[in-house]
């Protein structure tokens, strides 16, 4: 007990101890209310494009020709669904290979070691084939008996204070059984 951070802080500075307890309490309440970004508004400060290219890319999935709304749960939206959609799209654009596969093939010359590492460190093809089903269900949609699925990439230009669609690319299209 006497070696814990909070106990040592209380002995060193009661004011700092009260501040830390208030911070932890407030952060716990905001985290419980799904407002965990309240303290850290600058999380995206290193992801800013300082080159002023005024272009942006986003990804979307269509089910039977209709865009899938990502989710009504904002906590899942960025962390689970938008990020995984981006990663899956990049995976598909990279010929169904993750970058770890490129690294292992480049770095290891021994075919047996390379096969073991590829099997253990890269996703199998079955996982990538089943991912769209998981995504649709996790976003709160039902999959009809026969459904067409299309993975889209949209490119935007930022002009006069609004995003203007420049073009769209169909990355992947399939019929779900």
Secondary structure, DSSP 8 states (H G I E B T S, - for coil): -TTSHHHHHHHH-HHHHHHHHHHHHHHHHHHHTT-TTTT-TTTTTTS--TT---EEEEEEEEETTEE----S-HHHIIIIIIHHHHHHHHHHHTTS--HHHHHHHHH---HHHHHHHHHHHS--HHHHHHHHHHHHHHTT----SSEEEEEEEEEEEEETTEEEEEEEEEEEEEEE-
